[in-house]
């Protein structure tokens, strides 16, 4: 099994960190843009798309700053996905950083997935 490669994508978002964080961390809000439906029990989140579901564990979070998940199916012990909120010290511009891992030959596809999801997020929150 080959190790996955870490990559990051940055998206400017016109929203306050606290408003944005809610959409990255609560099941109801994640269900509005990331998946068809999201349920959570403590740190375990179930993401549902049509007939398929994926389960992820919330590994860490810091309110209004970042949240990190790990897919339970993922065999790579180092892999996770994370939403990180960055605020430019001077301009106060807000960016959403998506950190994820993918096989070398799946990175482009994976990036396209995130670009679609984040454009859905922006549409949902009017950013």
N, C-alpha and C positions, 0 to 999 in steps of 0.2 A: 504494500500500500504506500502510495507516495504522500509525502507531507503536503499539506495545503499551503498556499501562499497568501500572506496577509496583504490586503490592499485597503486604501481609503478613498472615499469620494467626499467632496465638499459641495454643499448646496447653500447659497444665500437664501435666507428665509426672512420675510418681513413679519416678524411676530416677536413678542417678548419671550424671554427664556422660560418664564413660569407657565405661560399659555402653551408654548410649544412642548414643554416637558410633559404636560398632562396628556398630550396626544401620543407620546412615546411610551408612556408608563402605565396607563390604565386600560383594562380590557375593553371597556366600552368605546373609548377613543381609538384604540388600535383597530377595533372592528369597523371603524368608519373609513379607514384608508389602507391598512396593511393586509387585512384578511377579511373574508366574508363575515366571520364571527370569531370572537376571542373570549375564552373563559379562563379564569385563574383560580387556583386554590393555593393560597400562600405564595410561594415563590415559583410555582409551576403554572405555566401558561400554555393553553391549548389553542393553537391557531388553526382555523378551519377555512379551507378553500374548496367550495363545491363538495365533492365526496371524500376529499382527502384531508387528513389532519396531521399536524406536526406538533410535537410537544417540546417546549423549551423551558429551561430553568433560568430564573433571574439570578445571575451570579452576584451582581453588585449594582448599587445605584447611589447617586448623590443628587438630591432634589435640585432641579433646575440646571443640572450640569451634565450628567450622563446616566445611562442605564445599559447594562451588559447582560446578554442572554447567551445560553448555549443550547443548541439543538440536542435533544437526548439521543437521537439516532446517529449523531456525528461521532465517528470513531477516532477522529483526530483529537487527542487530548488537549492540544493547544488552541483549537479553533473555537471561536465565539463570534457573535455579532454585537456591535455596540452602536448606540446613538450618542453622540457627544455634541453638546451645545457650546459654541464658541462665540464670545462677544469681543469685538475689536475694541481695544482700550481707548483708542482715539475717536473713531467714528461711531462707536456703539452699534455697528452693524452686526447682526446675528447670523451665524452660519450653523448649519447642521452637518456634522461630520459623521459619515457612516463608515464604520470599520468592519470588515468581514474577511472571511477566508474562503478560498476556492482552489480547486485543482488548477494547475497551470493552464490547461486547455479549456477551462470553464470560466475564466476570469471575465472575458468580454460579455458572455451571456449573463453572468452574475451581475456585472455592472449595469447592463441593460435592465435587469429585473429591478435593481434599486432605483434607477432613473425613473422607471415607470411608477414605482411605489411612491417615491418622493414627489413626483409631479401630482399624483393623486392626493398626497398629504397637503401640498400647497393649495390645490383646488378646494379641498375640504375646509381648510382654515382660512381661505381667502388671502393667502400670502403671495 
